[in-house]
């Protein structure tokens, strides 16, 4: 079993300061080492908290908060079903097509359409990354 003093000593760098700290830690008991480690971590986290305090609301040149981003994947259900139909028709006519070819032919958010068609079991996906080929499954 590795003691806390061993764990701290192993993580210290091999430079001069690291060797001095390692020698210091090796003279401690596990309880002393734990207290020392907690005091270092506690002071570092409190300093970080001080640095990350938000600016006061009365700051004159503060930019307004950005508008929330709209999720493009959800989109209009009518458009997404039309795109899925176009993707399915293209892949049925061109089995073994890759995503780049499908995107060039169908446009839009074709990646979402591909993912939903694969999940629905209408397309079969073979390969990985750029080598992925899509084939329509006859139903």
Secondary structure, 3 states (H helix, E strand, C coil): CCCHHHHHHHHCCCCHHHHHHHHHHHCCCHHHHHHHHHHHHHHHHHHHHHHCCCCCCCCCCCCCCCCCCCCCCCCCHHHHHHHHHHHHHHHHHCCCECHHHHHHHHCCCHHHHHHHHHHHCCEEEECCHHHCEEEECCC
